[in-house]
């Protein structure tokens, strides 16, 4: 388990609220999974920034990751290793939060995401770009 409890910053909550409206996806955890995976697909390490836990959006690791918790755990660990970072609990939790919040910012910042179809197309385009590299 990377982290026991996740509390999002108000800024991320507002961005997720807009994404909920655009995509019709009503569950925070599902949008957060998309955001995490989008950030992990980026080649750069997210900027080291301290996010305040000042919103009322909280979820446990189990709620975030669900039955696929081992996959998400492995994705974070693998990314830390690839980036030359340690895999201690503190670093894993920190980079999970950094990737999650960066992914939320990216998804909400692009005017590309106007529907759930746009999310799927984004994922397919990312996959296609990765295969061509």
N, CA, C and O atoms as a GROMACS GRO file, in nm:
protein
  532
    1UNK      N    1   0.085  -0.118   0.000
    1UNK     CA    2   0.000   0.000   0.000
    1UNK      C    3   0.089   0.124   0.000
    1UNK      O    4   0.173   0.142   0.088
    2UNK      N    5   0.070   0.207  -0.098
    2UNK     CA    6   0.150   0.328  -0.113
    2UNK      C    7   0.116   0.431  -0.004
    2UNK      O    8   0.206   0.492   0.054
    3UNK      N    9  -0.010   0.448   0.021
    3UNK     CA   10  -0.057   0.551   0.113
    3UNK      C   11  -0.190   0.503   0.172
    3UNK      O   12  -0.268   0.436   0.104
    4UNK      N   13  -0.215   0.535   0.297
    4UNK     CA   14  -0.340   0.490   0.358
    4UNK      C   15  -0.459   0.576   0.316
    4UNK      O   16  -0.564   0.523   0.281
    5UNK      N   17  -0.441   0.707   0.320
    5UNK     CA   18  -0.550   0.800   0.295
    5UNK      C   19  -0.501   0.911   0.203
    5UNK      O   20  -0.391   0.963   0.221
    6UNK      N   21  -0.581   0.946   0.106
    6UNK     CA   22  -0.550   1.053   0.012
    6UNK      C   23  -0.648   1.166   0.035
    6UNK      O   24  -0.769   1.144   0.035
    7UNK      N   25  -0.597   1.287   0.056
    7UNK     CA   26  -0.681   1.406   0.063
    7UNK      C   27  -0.630   1.501  -0.043
    7UNK      O   28  -0.514   1.541  -0.042
    8UNK      N   29  -0.718   1.537  -0.134
    8UNK     CA   30  -0.678   1.623  -0.245
    8UNK      C   31  -0.680   1.770  -0.205
    8UNK      O   32  -0.757   1.810  -0.118
    9UNK      N   33  -0.595   1.849  -0.269
    9UNK     CA   34  -0.603   1.994  -0.249
    9UNK      C   35  -0.730   2.049  -0.313
    9UNK      O   36  -0.784   1.990  -0.406
   10UNK      N   37  -0.779   2.161  -0.264
   10UNK     CA   38  -0.898   2.225  -0.321
   10UNK      C   39  -0.882   2.252  -0.470
   10UNK      O   40  -0.976   2.236  -0.548
   11UNK      N   41  -0.762   2.292  -0.509
   11UNK     CA   42  -0.734   2.321  -0.649
   11UNK      C   43  -0.759   2.196  -0.735
   11UNK      O   44  -0.819   2.205  -0.842
   12UNK      N   45  -0.712   2.081  -0.689
   12UNK     CA   46  -0.734   1.957  -0.763
   12UNK      C   47  -0.880   1.915  -0.761
   12UNK      O   48  -0.932   1.862  -0.859
   13UNK      N   49  -0.946   1.938  -0.648
   13UNK     CA   50  -1.089   1.907  -0.637
   13UNK      C   51  -1.168   1.987  -0.741
   13UNK      O   52  -1.255   1.933  -0.809
   14UNK      N   53  -1.137   2.116  -0.754
   14UNK     CA   54  -1.207   2.200  -0.851
   14UNK      C   55  -1.184   2.150  -0.994
   14UNK      O   56  -1.276   2.148  -1.075
   15UNK      N   57  -1.061   2.110  -1.022
   15UNK     CA   58  -1.029   2.060  -1.156
   15UNK      C   59  -1.101   1.928  -1.183
   15UNK      O   60  -1.152   1.906  -1.292
   16UNK      N   61  -1.105   1.841  -1.083
   16UNK     CA   62  -1.177   1.715  -1.099
   16UNK      C   63  -1.327   1.739  -1.117
   16UNK      O   64  -1.392   1.667  -1.193
   17UNK      N   65  -1.380   1.838  -1.049
   17UNK     CA   66  -1.523   1.870  -1.063
   17UNK      C   67  -1.554   1.909  -1.207
   17UNK      O   68  -1.657   1.869  -1.262
   18UNK      N   69  -1.465   1.987  -1.268
   18UNK     CA   70  -1.485   2.024  -1.408
   18UNK      C   71  -1.476   1.901  -1.499
   18UNK      O   72  -1.554   1.886  -1.593
   19UNK      N   73  -1.380   1.813  -1.469
   19UNK     CA   74  -1.366   1.689  -1.547
   19UNK      C   75  -1.489   1.600  -1.532
   19UNK      O   76  -1.533   1.537  -1.628
   20UNK      N   77  -1.545   1.595  -1.411
   20UNK     CA   78  -1.667   1.518  -1.389
   20UNK      C   79  -1.779   1.569  -1.479
   20UNK      O   80  -1.852   1.491  -1.540
   21UNK      N   81  -1.791   1.699  -1.486
   21UNK     CA   82  -1.895   1.759  -1.569
   21UNK      C   83  -1.874   1.732  -1.717
   21UNK      O   84  -1.970   1.707  -1.790
   22UNK      N   85  -1.751   1.738  -1.761
   22UNK     CA   86  -1.721   1.716  -1.903
   22UNK      C   87  -1.735   1.571  -1.944
   22UNK      O   88  -1.786   1.542  -2.053
   23UNK      N   89  -1.692   1.479  -1.859
   23UNK     CA   90  -1.686   1.338  -1.898
   23UNK      C   91  -1.807   1.258  -1.855
   23UNK      O   92  -1.837   1.154  -1.913
   24UNK      N   93  -1.878   1.306  -1.754
   24UNK     CA   94  -1.989   1.229  -1.700
   24UNK      C   95  -1.944   1.122  -1.601
   24UNK      O   96  -2.027   1.050  -1.545
   25UNK      N   97  -1.813   1.112  -1.578
   25UNK     CA   98  -1.760   1.017  -1.479
   25UNK      C   99  -1.780   1.080  -1.342
   25UNK      O  100  -1.724   1.186  -1.314
   26UNK      N  101  -1.860   1.017  -1.257
   26UNK     CA  102  -1.897   1.078  -1.130
   26UNK      C  103  -1.809   1.038  -1.012
   26UNK      O  104  -1.814   1.103  -0.907
   27UNK      N  105  -1.731   0.934  -1.026
   27UNK     CA  106  -1.649   0.886  -0.914
   27UNK      C  107  -1.510   0.951  -0.919
   27UNK      O  108  -1.440   0.947  -1.020
   28UNK      N  109  -1.475   1.012  -0.806
   28UNK     CA  110  -1.344   1.076  -0.794
   28UNK      C  111  -1.232   0.976  -0.823
   28UNK      O  112  -1.136   1.008  -0.893
   29UNK      N  113  -1.246   0.856  -0.768
   29UNK     CA  114  -1.136   0.759  -0.778
   29UNK      C  115  -1.108   0.720  -0.923
   29UNK      O  116  -0.993   0.700  -0.960
   30UNK      N  117  -1.210   0.710  -1.005
   30UNK     CA  118  -1.189   0.672  -1.145
   30UNK      C  119  -1.115   0.784  -1.218
   30UNK      O  120  -1.021   0.757  -1.293
   31UNK      N  121  -1.156   0.907  -1.198
   31UNK     CA  122  -1.086   1.018  -1.260
   31UNK      C  123  -0.942   1.028  -1.210
   31UNK      O  124  -0.851   1.060  -1.286
   32UNK      N  125  -0.922   1.000  -1.081
   32UNK     CA  126  -0.787   1.003  -1.025
   32UNK      C  127  -0.699   0.893  -1.086
   32UNK      O  128  -0.579   0.914  -1.105
   33UNK      N  129  -0.756   0.778  -1.114
   33UNK     CA  130  -0.679   0.672  -1.180
   33UNK      C  131  -0.634   0.716  -1.319
   33UNK      O  132  -0.519   0.694  -1.357
   34UNK      N  133  -0.724   0.777  -1.394
   34UNK     CA  134  -0.688   0.830  -1.525
   34UNK      C  135  -0.576   0.933  -1.512
   34UNK      O  136  -0.479   0.930  -1.588
   35UNK      N  137  -0.590   1.022  -1.416
   35UNK     CA  138  -0.491   1.128  -1.396
   35UNK      C  139  -0.354   1.070  -1.360
   35UNK      O  140  -0.252   1.112  -1.415
   36UNK      N  141  -0.353   0.974  -1.270
   36UNK     CA  142  -0.226   0.912  -1.231
   36UNK      C  143  -0.158   0.848  -1.352
   36UNK      O  144  -0.040   0.871  -1.376
   37UNK      N  145  -0.232   0.770  -1.426
   37UNK     CA  146  -0.175   0.701  -1.542
   37UNK      C  147  -0.128   0.800  -1.648
   37UNK      O  148  -0.025   0.778  -1.713
   38UNK      N  149  -0.201   0.908  -1.666
   38UNK     CA  150  -0.158   1.009  -1.764
   38UNK      C  151  -0.026   1.070  -1.721
   38UNK      O  152   0.065   1.086  -1.804
   39UNK      N  153  -0.013   1.105  -1.594
   39UNK     CA  154   0.112   1.162  -1.546
   39UNK      C  155   0.227   1.062  -1.555
   39UNK      O  156   0.338   1.099  -1.595
   40UNK      N  157   0.201   0.937  -1.520
   40UNK     CA  158   0.306   0.835  -1.529
   40UNK      C  159   0.354   0.814  -1.672
   40UNK      O  160   0.468   0.774  -1.693
   41UNK      N  161   0.269   0.842  -1.769
   41UNK     CA  162   0.308   0.823  -1.909
   41UNK      C  163   0.400   0.934  -1.959
   41UNK      O  164   0.465   0.919  -2.063
   42UNK      N  165   0.406   1.044  -1.886
   42UNK     CA  166   0.496   1.153  -1.922
   42UNK      C  167   0.640   1.115  -1.887
   42UNK      O  168   0.664   1.044  -1.789
   43UNK      N  169   0.734   1.160  -1.966
   43UNK     CA  170   0.874   1.122  -1.946
   43UNK      C  171   0.941   1.197  -1.831
   43UNK      O  172   1.039   1.148  -1.774
   44UNK      N  173   0.891   1.313  -1.796
   44UNK     CA  174   0.956   1.394  -1.695
   44UNK      C  175   0.909   1.359  -1.554
   44UNK      O  176   0.800   1.306  -1.534
   45UNK      N  177   0.994   1.389  -1.459
   45UNK     CA  178   0.959   1.374  -1.317
   45UNK      C  179   0.874   1.494  -1.278
   45UNK      O  180   0.907   1.607  -1.316
   46UNK      N  181   0.765   1.474  -1.206
   46UNK     CA  182   0.684   1.591  -1.168
   46UNK      C  183   0.761   1.684  -1.076
   46UNK      O  184   0.846   1.642  -0.998
   47UNK      N  185   0.729   1.812  -1.087
   47UNK     CA  186   0.793   1.912  -1.001
   47UNK      C  187   0.764   1.881  -0.855
   47UNK      O  188   0.653   1.841  -0.820
   48UNK      N  189   0.865   1.900  -0.773
   48UNK     CA  190   0.851   1.875  -0.629
   48UNK      C  191   0.778   1.993  -0.567
   48UNK      O  192   0.833   2.103  -0.557
   49UNK      N  193   0.656   1.969  -0.528
   49UNK     CA  194   0.570   2.075  -0.476
   49UNK      C  195   0.488   2.019  -0.361
   49UNK      O  196   0.441   1.906  -0.368
   50UNK      N  197   0.472   2.096  -0.258
   50UNK     CA  198   0.392   2.054  -0.142
   50UNK      C  199   0.248   2.097  -0.164
   50UNK      O  200   0.218   2.216  -0.169
   51UNK      N  201   0.159   1.999  -0.176
   51UNK     CA  202   0.017   2.027  -0.197
   51UNK      C  203  -0.055   2.028  -0.064
   51UNK      O  204  -0.039   1.936   0.016
   52UNK      N  205  -0.136   2.130  -0.038
   52UNK     CA  206  -0.214   2.130   0.085
   52UNK      C  207  -0.327   2.027   0.076
   52UNK      O  208  -0.387   2.010  -0.030
   53UNK      N  209  -0.354   1.962   0.185
   53UNK     CA  210  -0.466   1.867   0.192
   53UNK      C  211  -0.586   1.943   0.249
   53UNK      O  212  -0.628   1.918   0.362
   54UNK      N  213  -0.640   2.035   0.168
   54UNK     CA  214  -0.739   2.128   0.222
   54UNK      C  215  -0.879   2.113   0.162
   54UNK      O  216  -0.962   2.202   0.177
   55UNK      N  217  -0.906   2.001   0.096
   55UNK     CA  218  -1.041   1.982   0.044
   55UNK      C  219  -1.113   1.874   0.125
   55UNK      O  220  -1.055   1.811   0.213
   56UNK      N  221  -1.239   1.855   0.092
   56UNK     CA  222  -1.315   1.750   0.158
   56UNK      C  223  -1.317   1.621   0.075
   56UNK      O  224  -1.394   1.530   0.104
   57UNK      N  225  -1.232   1.616  -0.029
   57UNK     CA  226  -1.223   1.494  -0.111
   57UNK      C  227  -1.114   1.406  -0.053
   57UNK      O  228  -0.994   1.434  -0.065
   58UNK      N  229  -1.160   1.299   0.011
   58UNK     CA  230  -1.068   1.203   0.072
   58UNK      C  231  -1.106   1.063   0.023
   58UNK      O  232  -1.224   1.033   0.001
   59UNK      N  233  -1.006   0.982   0.009
   59UNK     CA  234  -1.031   0.842  -0.024
   59UNK      C  235  -0.916   0.758   0.029
   59UNK      O  236  -0.803   0.804   0.039
   60UNK      N  237  -0.948   0.636   0.062
   60UNK     CA  238  -0.845   0.543   0.107
   60UNK      C  239  -0.772   0.489  -0.015
   60UNK      O  240  -0.818   0.503  -0.128
   61UNK      N  241  -0.656   0.427   0.009
   61UNK     CA  242  -0.582   0.363  -0.099
   61UNK      C  243  -0.670   0.257  -0.166
   61UNK      O  244  -0.671   0.244  -0.288
   62UNK      N  245  -0.745   0.182  -0.085
   62UNK     CA  246  -0.831   0.078  -0.141
   62UNK      C  247  -0.938   0.137  -0.232
   62UNK      O  248  -0.967   0.081  -0.338
   63UNK      N  249  -0.996   0.250  -0.194
   63UNK     CA  250  -1.095   0.315  -0.279
   63UNK      C  251  -1.030   0.365  -0.407
   63UNK      O  252  -1.086   0.349  -0.516
   64UNK      N  253  -0.913   0.425  -0.394
   64UNK     CA  254  -0.843   0.474  -0.514
   64UNK      C  255  -0.810   0.359  -0.609
   64UNK      O  256  -0.847   0.362  -0.726
   65UNK      N  257  -0.742   0.258  -0.557
   65UNK     CA  258  -0.685   0.153  -0.642
   65UNK      C  259  -0.778   0.035  -0.666
   65UNK      O  260  -0.767  -0.032  -0.768
   66UNK      N  261  -0.870   0.009  -0.574
   66UNK     CA  262  -0.963  -0.102  -0.590
   66UNK      C  263  -0.894  -0.236  -0.601
   66UNK      O  264  -0.790  -0.260  -0.538
   67UNK      N  265  -0.951  -0.324  -0.680
   67UNK     CA  266  -0.896  -0.458  -0.696
   67UNK      C  267  -0.761  -0.458  -0.767
   67UNK      O  268  -0.688  -0.557  -0.764
   68UNK      N  269  -0.728  -0.347  -0.830
   68UNK     CA  270  -0.602  -0.336  -0.904
   68UNK      C  271  -0.491  -0.269  -0.822
   68UNK      O  272  -0.395  -0.216  -0.878
   69UNK      N  273  -0.504  -0.271  -0.690
   69UNK     CA  274  -0.407  -0.202  -0.604
   69UNK      C  275  -0.264  -0.248  -0.629
   69UNK      O  276  -0.171  -0.166  -0.621
   70UNK      N  277  -0.243  -0.375  -0.660
   70UNK     CA  278  -0.107  -0.424  -0.684
   70UNK      C  279  -0.050  -0.364  -0.812
   70UNK      O  280   0.070  -0.338  -0.821
   71UNK      N  281  -0.134  -0.344  -0.911
   71UNK     CA  282  -0.088  -0.283  -1.036
   71UNK      C  283  -0.045  -0.139  -1.012
   71UNK      O  284   0.062  -0.098  -1.056
   72UNK      N  285  -0.128  -0.062  -0.942
   72UNK     CA  286  -0.094   0.078  -0.916
   72UNK      C  287   0.030   0.088  -0.828
   72UNK      O  288   0.115   0.175  -0.850
   73UNK      N  289   0.042   0.000  -0.731
   73UNK     CA  290   0.161  -0.004  -0.647
   73UNK      C  291   0.285  -0.028  -0.732
   73UNK      O  292   0.386   0.041  -0.718
   74UNK      N  293   0.277  -0.126  -0.821
   74UNK     CA  294   0.390  -0.160  -0.907
   74UNK      C  295   0.423  -0.047  -1.004
   74UNK      O  296   0.540  -0.020  -1.030
   75UNK      N  297   0.321   0.019  -1.056
   75UNK     CA  298   0.345   0.132  -1.147
   75UNK      C  299   0.424   0.243  -1.079
   75UNK      O  300   0.519   0.297  -1.136
   76UNK      N  301   0.385   0.277  -0.956
   76UNK     CA  302   0.455   0.383  -0.883
   76UNK      C  303   0.598   0.340  -0.850
   76UNK      O  304   0.693   0.415  -0.871
   77UNK      N  305   0.614   0.218  -0.800
   77UNK     CA  306   0.748   0.167  -0.767
   77UNK      C  307   0.838   0.164  -0.890
   77UNK      O  308   0.953   0.206  -0.885
   78UNK      N  309   0.784   0.114  -1.000
   78UNK     CA  310   0.862   0.105  -1.124
   78UNK      C  311   0.904   0.242  -1.174
   78UNK      O  312   1.017   0.262  -1.219
   79UNK      N  313   0.813   0.337  -1.164
   79UNK     CA  314   0.846   0.472  -1.209
   79UNK      C  315   0.954   0.535  -1.122
   79UNK      O  316   1.044   0.601  -1.173
   80UNK      N  317   0.945   0.514  -0.991
   80UNK     CA  318   1.049   0.567  -0.902
   80UNK      C  319   1.184   0.505  -0.937
   80UNK      O  320   1.285   0.576  -0.942
   81UNK      N  321   1.188   0.377  -0.960
   81UNK     CA  322   1.312   0.310  -0.997
   81UNK      C  323   1.365   0.366  -1.130
   81UNK      O  324   1.483   0.397  -1.141
   82UNK      N  325   1.278   0.380  -1.228
   82UNK     CA  326   1.318   0.433  -1.358
   82UNK      C  327   1.373   0.576  -1.348
   82UNK      O  328   1.461   0.615  -1.424
   83UNK      N  329   1.318   0.652  -1.253
   83UNK     CA  330   1.362   0.790  -1.234
   83UNK      C  331   1.481   0.802  -1.139
   83UNK      O  332   1.526   0.912  -1.108
   84UNK      N  333   1.533   0.688  -1.092
   84UNK     CA  334   1.648   0.688  -1.003
   84UNK      C  335   1.616   0.733  -0.862
   84UNK      O  336   1.702   0.783  -0.790
   85UNK      N  337   1.491   0.714  -0.822
   85UNK     CA  338   1.446   0.754  -0.689
   85UNK      C  339   1.439   0.632  -0.598
   85UNK      O  340   1.422   0.520  -0.646
   86UNK      N  341   1.453   0.653  -0.467
   86UNK     CA  342   1.438   0.539  -0.374
   86UNK      C  343   1.293   0.491  -0.372
   86UNK      O  344   1.203   0.560  -0.419
   87UNK      N  345   1.272   0.373  -0.318
   87UNK     CA  346   1.137   0.317  -0.311
   87UNK      C  347   1.092   0.297  -0.167
   87UNK      O  348   1.014   0.206  -0.137
   88UNK      N  349   1.141   0.382  -0.078
   88UNK     CA  350   1.092   0.377   0.060
   88UNK      C  351   0.951   0.433   0.064
   88UNK      O  352   0.908   0.501  -0.030
   89UNK      N  353   0.879   0.406   0.171
   89UNK     CA  354   0.738   0.444   0.183
   89UNK      C  355   0.715   0.594   0.165
   89UNK      O  356   0.620   0.635   0.099
   90UNK      N  357   0.802   0.674   0.222
   90UNK     CA  358   0.786   0.819   0.214
   90UNK      C  359   0.800   0.869   0.070
   90UNK      O  360   0.721   0.952   0.025
   91UNK      N  361   0.899   0.819  -0.001
   91UNK     CA  362   0.920   0.860  -0.140
   91UNK      C  363   0.806   0.813  -0.229
   91UNK      O  364   0.758   0.888  -0.314
   92UNK      N  365   0.762   0.690  -0.210
   92UNK     CA  366   0.650   0.637  -0.290
   92UNK      C  367   0.524   0.721  -0.269
   92UNK      O  368   0.456   0.755  -0.366
   93UNK      N  369   0.493   0.753  -0.145
   93UNK     CA  370   0.374   0.834  -0.115
   93UNK      C  371   0.387   0.974  -0.177
   93UNK      O  372   0.292   1.027  -0.233
   94UNK      N  373   0.506   1.031  -0.165
   94UNK     CA  374   0.530   1.166  -0.218
   94UNK      C  375   0.511   1.168  -0.370
   94UNK      O  376   0.440   1.254  -0.423
   95UNK      N  377   0.573   1.074  -0.440
   95UNK     CA  378   0.565   1.074  -0.585
   95UNK      C  379   0.429   1.028  -0.637
   95UNK      O  380   0.388   1.066  -0.746
   96UNK      N  381   0.360   0.949  -0.559
   96UNK     CA  382   0.221   0.917  -0.593
   96UNK      C  383   0.140   1.046  -0.595
   96UNK      O  384   0.068   1.074  -0.691
   97UNK      N  385   0.151   1.125  -0.489
   97UNK     CA  386   0.075   1.251  -0.480
   97UNK      C  387   0.116   1.348  -0.590
   97UNK      O  388   0.031   1.414  -0.651
   98UNK      N  389   0.247   1.357  -0.617
   98UNK     CA  390   0.294   1.448  -0.722
   98UNK      C  391   0.240   1.407  -0.859
   98UNK      O  392   0.193   1.491  -0.935
   99UNK      N  393   0.246   1.278  -0.889
   99UNK     CA  394   0.193   1.231  -1.017
   99UNK      C  395   0.042   1.249  -1.024
   99UNK      O  396  -0.010   1.291  -1.127
  100UNK      N  397  -0.027   1.219  -0.918
  100UNK     CA  398  -0.173   1.234  -0.916
  100UNK      C  399  -0.213   1.378  -0.944
  100UNK      O  400  -0.297   1.404  -1.030
  101UNK      N  401  -0.154   1.470  -0.871
  101UNK     CA  402  -0.192   1.611  -0.888
  101UNK      C  403  -0.147   1.667  -1.022
  101UNK      O  404  -0.217   1.749  -1.081
  102UNK      N  405  -0.030   1.623  -1.072
  102UNK     CA  406   0.011   1.667  -1.205
  102UNK      C  407  -0.085   1.613  -1.310
  102UNK      O  408  -0.124   1.686  -1.402
  103UNK      N  409  -0.124   1.489  -1.297
  103UNK     CA  410  -0.218   1.431  -1.392
  103UNK      C  411  -0.352   1.501  -1.392
  103UNK      O  412  -0.410   1.524  -1.498
  104UNK      N  413  -0.400   1.536  -1.275
  104UNK     CA  414  -0.527   1.611  -1.265
  104UNK      C  415  -0.512   1.745  -1.336
  104UNK      O  416  -0.600   1.786  -1.412
  105UNK      N  417  -0.401   1.813  -1.312
  105UNK     CA  418  -0.377   1.943  -1.376
  105UNK      C  419  -0.368   1.929  -1.528
  105UNK      O  420  -0.425   2.010  -1.600
  106UNK      N  421  -0.298   1.827  -1.576
  106UNK     CA  422  -0.286   1.806  -1.720
  106UNK      C  423  -0.421   1.777  -1.784
  106UNK      O  424  -0.456   1.837  -1.885
  107UNK      N  425  -0.496   1.686  -1.725
  107UNK     CA  426  -0.624   1.648  -1.784
  107UNK      C  427  -0.723   1.763  -1.785
  107UNK      O  428  -0.798   1.781  -1.881
  108UNK      N  429  -0.723   1.841  -1.678
  108UNK     CA  430  -0.819   1.952  -1.672
  108UNK      C  431  -0.768   2.074  -1.748
  108UNK      O  432  -0.846   2.158  -1.790
  109UNK      N  433  -0.638   2.082  -1.764
  109UNK     CA  434  -0.579   2.198  -1.832
  109UNK      C  435  -0.590   2.192  -1.983
  109UNK      O  436  -0.588   2.295  -2.050
  110UNK      N  437  -0.601   2.073  -2.035
  110UNK     CA  438  -0.616   2.060  -2.180
  110UNK      C  439  -0.763   2.080  -2.214
  110UNK      O  440  -0.850   2.026  -2.146
  111UNK      N  441  -0.788   2.154  -2.317
  111UNK     CA  442  -0.927   2.168  -2.361
  111UNK      C  443  -0.964   2.053  -2.452
  111UNK      O  444  -1.068   2.056  -2.519
  112UNK      N  445  -0.880   1.951  -2.454
  112UNK     CA  446  -0.905   1.832  -2.534
  112UNK      C  447  -1.012   1.746  -2.469
  112UNK      O  448  -1.090   1.682  -2.539
  113UNK      N  449  -1.017   1.743  -2.336
  113UNK     CA  450  -1.109   1.655  -2.264
  113UNK      C  451  -1.244   1.724  -2.249
  113UNK      O  452  -1.264   1.808  -2.161
  114UNK      N  453  -1.335   1.686  -2.337
  114UNK     CA  454  -1.472   1.739  -2.332
  114UNK      C  455  -1.574   1.629  -2.312
  114UNK      O  456  -1.692   1.655  -2.292
  115UNK      N  457  -1.526   1.503  -2.318
  115UNK     CA  458  -1.616   1.389  -2.301
  115UNK      C  459  -1.534   1.267  -2.263
  115UNK      O  460  -1.410   1.270  -2.266
  116UNK      N  461  -1.602   1.160  -2.228
  116UNK     CA  462  -1.532   1.036  -2.196
  116UNK      C  463  -1.460   0.982  -2.320
  116UNK      O  464  -1.355   0.919  -2.308
  117UNK      N  465  -1.515   1.006  -2.438
  117UNK     CA  466  -1.450   0.964  -2.561
  117UNK      C  467  -1.313   1.030  -2.577
  117UNK      O  468  -1.219   0.969  -2.627
  118UNK      N  469  -1.302   1.155  -2.532
  118UNK     CA  470  -1.175   1.225  -2.540
  118UNK      C  471  -1.070   1.160  -2.451
  118UNK      O  472  -0.952   1.154  -2.487
  119UNK      N  473  -1.112   1.111  -2.334
  119UNK     CA  474  -1.019   1.039  -2.247
  119UNK      C  475  -0.968   0.912  -2.316
  119UNK      O  476  -0.848   0.882  -2.312
  120UNK      N  477  -1.059   0.840  -2.376
  120UNK     CA  478  -1.021   0.716  -2.444
  120UNK      C  479  -0.928   0.747  -2.561
  120UNK      O  480  -0.827   0.678  -2.580
  121UNK      N  481  -0.960   0.849  -2.640
  121UNK     CA  482  -0.874   0.887  -2.752
  121UNK      C  483  -0.736   0.932  -2.705
  121UNK      O  484  -0.636   0.902  -2.769
  122UNK      N  485  -0.732   1.002  -2.594
  122UNK     CA  486  -0.604   1.044  -2.537
  122UNK      C  487  -0.520   0.922  -2.500
  122UNK      O  488  -0.401   0.917  -2.530
  123UNK      N  489  -0.583   0.825  -2.437
  123UNK     CA  490  -0.511   0.703  -2.398
  123UNK      C  491  -0.464   0.627  -2.522
  123UNK      O  492  -0.351   0.577  -2.524
  124UNK      N  493  -0.546   0.618  -2.623
  124UNK     CA  494  -0.508   0.546  -2.745
  124UNK      C  495  -0.395   0.618  -2.818
  124UNK      O  496  -0.304   0.554  -2.870
  125UNK      N  497  -0.401   0.752  -2.821
  125UNK     CA  498  -0.294   0.828  -2.885
  125UNK      C  499  -0.163   0.814  -2.809
  125UNK      O  500  -0.057   0.804  -2.871
  126UNK      N  501  -0.169   0.814  -2.676
  126UNK     CA  502  -0.049   0.795  -2.594
  126UNK      C  503   0.011   0.658  -2.622
  126UNK      O  504   0.133   0.644  -2.638
  127UNK      N  505  -0.076   0.557  -2.629
  127UNK     CA  506  -0.028   0.422  -2.654
  127UNK      C  507   0.038   0.415  -2.791
  127UNK      O  508   0.146   0.357  -2.806
  128UNK      N  509  -0.026   0.473  -2.891
  128UNK     CA  510   0.028   0.473  -3.026
  128UNK      C  511   0.162   0.547  -3.033
  128UNK      O  512   0.253   0.503  -3.102
  129UNK      N  513   0.172   0.659  -2.962
  129UNK     CA  514   0.298   0.734  -2.959
  129UNK      C  515   0.408   0.654  -2.892
  129UNK      O  516   0.523   0.658  -2.936
  130UNK      N  517   0.376   0.582  -2.786
  130UNK     CA  518   0.476   0.501  -2.713
  130UNK      C  519   0.526   0.387  -2.800
  130UNK      O  520   0.644   0.351  -2.795
  131UNK      N  521   0.438   0.329  -2.879
  131UNK     CA  522   0.476   0.217  -2.965
  131UNK      C  523   0.566   0.264  -3.079
  131UNK      O  524   0.648   0.187  -3.129
  132UNK      N  525   0.551   0.390  -3.120
  132UNK     CA  526   0.630   0.444  -3.230
  132UNK      C  527   0.767   0.494  -3.186
  132UNK      O  528   0.850   0.527  -3.270
  133UNK      N  529   0.792   0.501  -3.058
  133UNK     CA  530   0.921   0.554  -3.008
  133UNK      C  531   1.026   0.448  -3.002
  133UNK      O  532   1.140   0.475  -2.963
   0.00000   0.00000   0.00000
